[in-house]
Amino acid sequence: MFDSIESATIIAAVCAGLLLGGLYFGGLWWTVRRMPHVRHPLNLYFGSLIVRVAIVVAAFHGVLGYFGWPRLVASLVGFVAARLLLIRLIAPVPSGNIAQREAL
């Protein structure tokens, strides 16, 4: 079974994935909200994309290189969980009927 050090590194990897997901998807949300207010929105979009992808790929590469694939999988789980969490926190509530609200 897992010893305490191994489970601590798995938990740390999930937290790192949550942080990376928050940075990536939070940055995407910020970029999309800023696009109508800038002069060259495609420059903003592609610049943000390059920065976000570079950070996430470098971090996942570091996790894989230093801690191995089990921690990489754990950090990917945290990354996806951050996406789901941010969707719940940021998504607007539809103004339709109650059945549409409950579908979220």
N, CA and C atoms as a LAMMPS dump frame, in Angstrom:
ITEM: TIMESTEP
0
ITEM: NUMBER OF ATOMS
312
ITEM: BOX BOUNDS ff ff ff
-5.0000000000000000e+02 5.0000000000000000e+02
-5.0000000000000000e+02 5.0000000000000000e+02
-5.0000000000000000e+02 5.0000000000000000e+02
ITEM: ATOMS id mol type element x y z
1 1 1 N 0.843 -1.185 0
2 1 2 C 0 0 0
3 1 3 C 0.884 1.242 0
4 2 1 N 0.266 2.39 0.064
5 2 2 C 1.006 3.643 0.048
6 2 3 C 1.576 3.952 1.422
7 3 1 N 2.809 4.421 1.441
8 3 2 C 3.326 4.94 2.696
9 3 3 C 3.036 6.436 2.748
10 4 1 N 3.337 7.051 3.864
11 4 2 C 2.942 8.457 4.053
12 4 3 C 3.682 9.403 3.115
13 5 1 N 4.928 9.111 2.789
14 5 2 C 5.676 9.996 1.894
15 5 3 C 5.124 9.908 0.481
16 6 1 N 4.81 8.702 0.031
17 6 2 C 4.272 8.548 -1.315
18 6 3 C 2.9 9.195 -1.441
19 7 1 N 2.057 9.027 -0.436
20 7 2 C 0.737 9.657 -0.51
21 7 3 C 0.853 11.175 -0.43
22 8 1 N 1.832 11.676 0.3
23 8 2 C 2.04 13.126 0.365
24 8 3 C 2.479 13.674 -0.989
25 9 1 N 3.312 12.921 -1.715
26 9 2 C 3.727 13.409 -3.032
27 9 3 C 2.577 13.336 -4.037
28 10 1 N 1.696 12.356 -3.894
29 10 2 C 0.514 12.288 -4.766
30 10 3 C -0.394 13.488 -4.492
31 11 1 N -0.609 13.787 -3.226
32 11 2 C -1.448 14.938 -2.866
33 11 3 C -0.808 16.236 -3.358
34 12 1 N 0.514 16.348 -3.231
35 12 2 C 1.212 17.537 -3.731
36 12 3 C 1.085 17.655 -5.241
37 13 1 N 1.122 16.522 -5.94
38 13 2 C 0.973 16.547 -7.402
39 13 3 C -0.435 16.979 -7.799
40 14 1 N -1.443 16.515 -7.07
41 14 2 C -2.819 16.941 -7.358
42 14 3 C -2.955 18.447 -7.105
43 15 1 N -2.368 18.929 -6.026
44 15 2 C -2.414 20.37 -5.736
45 15 3 C -1.671 21.176 -6.803
46 16 1 N -0.55 20.65 -7.294
47 16 2 C 0.173 21.325 -8.376
48 16 3 C -0.689 21.368 -9.631
49 17 1 N -1.401 20.285 -9.922
50 17 2 C -2.306 20.269 -11.061
51 17 3 C -3.443 21.263 -10.904
52 18 1 N -3.973 21.372 -9.689
53 18 2 C -5.02 22.364 -9.429
54 18 3 C -4.498 23.778 -9.668
55 19 1 N -3.288 24.036 -9.212
56 19 2 C -2.682 25.348 -9.414
57 19 3 C -2.445 25.622 -10.897
58 20 1 N -1.905 24.632 -11.607
59 20 2 C -1.667 24.809 -13.039
60 20 3 C -2.976 25.001 -13.805
61 21 1 N -3.981 24.227 -13.446
62 21 2 C -5.281 24.383 -14.089
63 21 3 C -5.88 25.748 -13.805
64 22 1 N -5.732 26.214 -12.573
65 22 2 C -6.216 27.55 -12.231
66 22 3 C -5.505 28.628 -13.032
67 23 1 N -4.187 28.486 -13.189
68 23 2 C -3.441 29.457 -13.986
69 23 3 C -3.84 29.396 -15.457
70 24 1 N -3.943 28.186 -15.994
71 24 2 C -4.244 28.041 -17.417
72 24 3 C -5.654 28.529 -17.744
73 25 1 N -6.641 27.99 -17.053
74 25 2 C -8.023 28.333 -17.386
75 25 3 C -8.415 29.712 -16.862
76 26 1 N -7.821 30.14 -15.758
77 26 2 C -8.027 31.511 -15.303
78 26 3 C -7.431 32.505 -16.284
79 27 1 N -6.26 32.177 -16.825
80 27 2 C -5.652 33.023 -17.849
81 27 3 C -6.468 33.064 -19.121
82 28 1 N -7.055 31.931 -19.481
83 28 2 C -7.929 31.899 -20.652
84 28 3 C -9.164 32.769 -20.426
85 29 1 N -9.746 32.672 -19.251
86 29 2 C -10.926 33.48 -18.927
87 29 3 C -10.584 34.968 -18.973
88 30 1 N -9.438 35.331 -18.388
89 30 2 C -9.004 36.722 -18.401
90 30 3 C -8.789 37.207 -19.83
91 31 1 N -8.163 36.371 -20.655
92 31 2 C -7.884 36.738 -22.047
93 31 3 C -9.17 36.98 -22.824
94 32 1 N -10.124 36.084 -22.679
95 32 2 C -11.383 36.224 -23.418
96 32 3 C -12.134 37.478 -22.967
97 33 1 N -12.071 37.794 -21.69
98 33 2 C -12.753 38.999 -21.2
99 33 3 C -12.062 40.281 -21.675
100 34 1 N -10.751 40.227 -21.893
101 34 2 C -10.008 41.412 -22.334
102 34 3 C -10.068 41.629 -23.838
103 35 1 N -10.378 40.605 -24.618
104 35 2 C -10.301 40.699 -26.074
105 35 3 C -11.147 41.83 -26.675
106 36 1 N -12.365 42.084 -26.201
107 36 2 C -13.132 43.186 -26.812
108 36 3 C -12.541 44.569 -26.543
109 37 1 N -11.647 44.693 -25.588
110 37 2 C -11.143 45.998 -25.177
111 37 3 C -9.757 46.324 -25.714
112 38 1 N -9.162 45.429 -26.473
113 38 2 C -7.811 45.675 -26.982
114 38 3 C -7.863 45.957 -28.477
115 39 1 N -6.825 46.581 -28.959
116 39 2 C -6.773 46.962 -30.363
117 39 3 C -6.545 45.762 -31.29
118 40 1 N -5.694 44.826 -30.867
119 40 2 C -5.379 43.638 -31.67
120 40 3 C -5.685 42.384 -30.851
121 41 1 N -6.942 41.929 -30.87
122 41 2 C -7.322 40.803 -30.011
123 41 3 C -6.63 39.489 -30.368
124 42 1 N -6.304 39.268 -31.63
125 42 2 C -5.62 38.025 -31.982
126 42 3 C -4.211 37.972 -31.406
127 43 1 N -3.535 39.121 -31.36
128 43 2 C -2.216 39.154 -30.721
129 43 3 C -2.322 38.794 -29.243
130 44 1 N -3.326 39.334 -28.585
131 44 2 C -3.548 39.004 -27.181
132 44 3 C -3.838 37.521 -27.015
133 45 1 N -4.718 36.993 -27.864
134 45 2 C -5.105 35.59 -27.748
135 45 3 C -3.905 34.663 -27.954
136 46 1 N -3.175 34.857 -29.048
137 46 2 C -2.059 33.96 -29.336
138 46 3 C -0.897 34.16 -28.369
139 47 1 N -0.668 35.382 -27.934
140 47 2 C 0.364 35.609 -26.922
141 47 3 C 0.021 34.921 -25.612
142 48 1 N -1.225 35.042 -25.198
143 48 2 C -1.673 34.38 -23.979
144 48 3 C -1.608 32.862 -24.127
145 49 1 N -1.998 32.365 -25.281
146 49 2 C -1.961 30.928 -25.534
147 49 3 C -0.538 30.388 -25.42
148 50 1 N 0.405 31.067 -26.031
149 50 2 C 1.791 30.619 -25.996
150 50 3 C 2.324 30.616 -24.571
151 51 1 N 2.044 31.666 -23.821
152 51 2 C 2.523 31.744 -22.439
153 51 3 C 1.879 30.66 -21.573
154 52 1 N 0.558 30.495 -21.694
155 52 2 C -0.139 29.497 -20.879
156 52 3 C 0.323 28.083 -21.199
157 53 1 N 0.442 27.765 -22.473
158 53 2 C 0.869 26.42 -22.864
159 53 3 C 2.316 26.176 -22.448
160 54 1 N 3.176 27.16 -22.606
161 54 2 C 4.579 26.997 -22.226
162 54 3 C 4.715 26.71 -20.725
163 55 1 N 3.967 27.433 -19.917
164 55 2 C 4.031 27.212 -18.469
165 55 3 C 3.537 25.828 -18.109
166 56 1 N 2.399 25.427 -18.671
167 56 2 C 1.803 24.137 -18.321
168 56 3 C 2.668 22.974 -18.82
169 57 1 N 3.16 23.064 -20.043
170 57 2 C 3.993 21.98 -20.58
171 57 3 C 5.294 21.863 -19.799
172 58 1 N 5.908 22.987 -19.478
173 58 2 C 7.148 22.943 -18.701
174 58 3 C 6.913 22.349 -17.312
175 59 1 N 5.823 22.717 -16.687
176 59 2 C 5.529 22.2 -15.354
177 59 3 C 5.224 20.705 -15.39
178 60 1 N 4.415 20.27 -16.355
179 60 2 C 4.126 18.84 -16.464
180 60 3 C 5.377 18.048 -16.836
181 61 1 N 6.226 18.613 -17.656
182 61 2 C 7.492 17.955 -17.986
183 61 3 C 8.37 17.817 -16.75
184 62 1 N 8.378 18.854 -15.931
185 62 2 C 9.14 18.787 -14.688
186 62 3 C 8.597 17.735 -13.731
187 63 1 N 7.284 17.673 -13.616
188 63 2 C 6.666 16.65 -12.756
189 63 3 C 7.021 15.264 -13.27
190 64 1 N 6.937 15.053 -14.569
191 64 2 C 7.262 13.751 -15.142
192 64 3 C 8.73 13.412 -14.955
193 65 1 N 9.601 14.375 -15.181
194 65 2 C 11.034 14.131 -15.071
195 65 3 C 11.506 13.855 -13.657
196 66 1 N 10.971 14.573 -12.695
197 66 2 C 11.439 14.439 -11.324
198 66 3 C 10.67 13.407 -10.509
199 67 1 N 9.407 13.21 -10.808
200 67 2 C 8.581 12.371 -9.945
201 67 3 C 7.974 11.159 -10.635
202 68 1 N 8.037 11.087 -11.947
203 68 2 C 7.534 9.92 -12.657
204 68 3 C 6.082 10.055 -13.079
205 69 1 N 5.661 9.067 -13.854
206 69 2 C 4.334 9.141 -14.456
207 69 3 C 3.182 9.033 -13.459
208 70 1 N 3.283 8.323 -12.312
209 70 2 C 2.129 8.331 -11.393
210 70 3 C 1.799 9.735 -10.864
211 71 1 N 2.836 10.525 -10.6
212 71 2 C 2.603 11.897 -10.135
213 71 3 C 2.109 12.774 -11.274
214 72 1 N 2.543 12.481 -12.513
215 72 2 C 2.038 13.213 -13.663
216 72 3 C 0.542 12.974 -13.824
217 73 1 N 0.113 11.735 -13.689
218 73 2 C -1.313 11.421 -13.789
219 73 3 C -2.085 12.142 -12.684
220 74 1 N -1.531 12.149 -11.478
221 74 2 C -2.194 12.833 -10.364
222 74 3 C -2.3 14.333 -10.637
223 75 1 N -1.258 14.922 -11.215
224 75 2 C -1.325 16.357 -11.505
225 75 3 C -2.286 16.64 -12.666
226 76 1 N -2.408 15.718 -13.611
227 76 2 C -3.399 15.889 -14.676
228 76 3 C -4.819 15.806 -14.129
229 77 1 N -5.024 14.941 -13.141
230 77 2 C -6.338 14.869 -12.48
231 77 3 C -6.647 16.201 -11.807
232 78 1 N -5.671 16.781 -11.14
233 78 2 C -5.866 18.089 -10.528
234 78 3 C -6.123 19.178 -11.557
235 79 1 N -5.463 19.094 -12.708
236 79 2 C -5.651 20.063 -13.79
237 79 3 C -7.089 20.025 -14.296
238 80 1 N -7.604 18.829 -14.535
239 80 2 C -8.985 18.687 -15.01
240 80 3 C -9.969 19.105 -13.921
241 81 1 N -9.655 18.784 -12.666
242 81 2 C -10.528 19.193 -11.568
243 81 3 C -10.597 20.715 -11.462
244 82 1 N -9.475 21.389 -11.71
245 82 2 C -9.481 22.86 -11.693
246 82 3 C -10.376 23.404 -12.789
247 83 1 N -10.364 22.772 -13.95
248 83 2 C -11.237 23.198 -15.041
249 83 3 C -12.698 23.069 -14.64
250 84 1 N -13.048 21.931 -14.074
251 84 2 C -14.436 21.72 -13.663
252 84 3 C -14.842 22.697 -12.562
253 85 1 N -13.943 22.952 -11.636
254 85 2 C -14.22 23.888 -10.551
255 85 3 C -14.408 25.309 -11.081
256 86 1 N -13.543 25.723 -11.988
257 86 2 C -13.673 27.073 -12.545
258 86 3 C -14.919 27.22 -13.392
259 87 1 N -15.325 26.163 -14.09
260 87 2 C -16.576 26.228 -14.845
261 87 3 C -17.738 26.483 -13.895
262 88 1 N -17.745 25.805 -12.765
263 88 2 C -18.809 26.01 -11.771
264 88 3 C -18.772 27.405 -11.168
265 89 1 N -17.58 27.931 -10.917
266 89 2 C -17.468 29.233 -10.268
267 89 3 C -17.722 30.403 -11.205
268 90 1 N -17.308 30.278 -12.468
269 90 2 C -17.355 31.407 -13.389
270 90 3 C -18.599 31.401 -14.254
271 91 1 N -19.177 30.245 -14.527
272 91 2 C -20.293 30.145 -15.477
273 91 3 C -21.474 30.994 -15.016
274 92 1 N -22.034 31.774 -15.931
275 92 2 C -23.21 32.566 -15.561
276 92 3 C -24.435 31.673 -15.415
277 93 1 N -25.338 32.073 -14.553
278 93 2 C -26.589 31.348 -14.361
279 93 3 C -27.534 31.752 -15.483
280 94 1 N -28.085 30.799 -16.223
281 94 2 C -28.985 31.164 -17.321
282 94 3 C -30.255 31.82 -16.785
283 95 1 N -30.824 32.691 -17.588
284 95 2 C -32.029 33.394 -17.164
285 95 3 C -33.299 32.651 -17.559
286 96 1 N -33.152 31.404 -18.012
287 96 2 C -34.303 30.615 -18.444
288 96 3 C -35.074 30.055 -17.259
289 97 1 N -35.8 28.983 -17.516
290 97 2 C -36.634 28.412 -16.465
291 97 3 C -35.792 27.595 -15.476
292 98 1 N -36.429 27.072 -14.461
293 98 2 C -35.743 26.357 -13.389
294 98 3 C -35.11 25.077 -13.902
295 99 1 N -35.713 24.407 -14.862
296 99 2 C -35.162 23.154 -15.382
297 99 3 C -33.797 23.4 -16.021
298 100 1 N -33.612 24.543 -16.677
299 100 2 C -32.318 24.852 -17.267
300 100 3 C -31.278 25.122 -16.186
301 101 1 N -31.647 25.788 -15.119
302 101 2 C -30.724 26.059 -14.025
303 101 3 C -30.3 24.792 -13.326
304 102 1 N -31.214 23.854 -13.161
305 102 2 C -30.89 22.611 -12.48
306 102 3 C -30.036 21.709 -13.332
307 103 1 N -30.008 21.914 -14.638
308 103 2 C -29.194 21.101 -15.527
309 103 3 C -27.717 21.398 -15.349
310 104 1 N -27.386 22.569 -14.817
311 104 2 C -25.988 22.9 -14.57
312 104 3 C -25.514 22.102 -13.409
